[in-house]
């Protein structure tokens, strides 16, 4: 593996880091009236995510999404997920995250927005394709700039002018490994869950 491929692999991460101030997804005994914001399967509470998205607080919503995925995969204490963990995320949780993003961004953001772009750029869910296809995907959704992957903690665009499909990007802000494979696995899960 050449140094550029190694750096590329290190930059595009799908490790997740939990943020200590976010606790909305904890086990919850909410009333029936708010049950549509609590996953029956995992008991994750989506009300904070919904509030952040309704208020266009994209950064907070992205951080909440990261933590929800950690919780949904049972990896909150560890702070990152493996590809096999992504295969186990429930369709209900994946759809709920996607629905909230898609609805509250007027169709600009969400996994269902990212998936067709991922495929159009030559990628195949569940299969590793050449780096250049994943690079094209990164270019289209704004995760790359000037032929390089952005440093996510510093350069994600949390404005209404972000590229279509730019968010959510629940990647780690510090830990960097294996992004291309992890996104391929997540994209495969999107297909299995009919997020299109």
RAMO-V514482 format. One line per field, one symbol per residue. ss: DSSP state (A for helix, B for strand, O for the rest). Layout:
# RAMO-V514482
ss=???
This chain:
# RAMO-V514482
ss=OOAAAAAAAAAOBOOOOOOOOOOOOOOOOOOAAAAAABOOOOOOBOAAAAAAAAOOOAAAAAAAAAAAAAAAOOOOOOOOOOAAAAAAOOAAAAAAAAAAAAAAOOOOOOAAAAAAAAAAOOOBOOBOOOAAAAAAAAAAAOOBBOOBBOOAAAAOOOOOOOOOOOOOOOOOOOOOOBAAAAAAAAAAAAAAOOOO
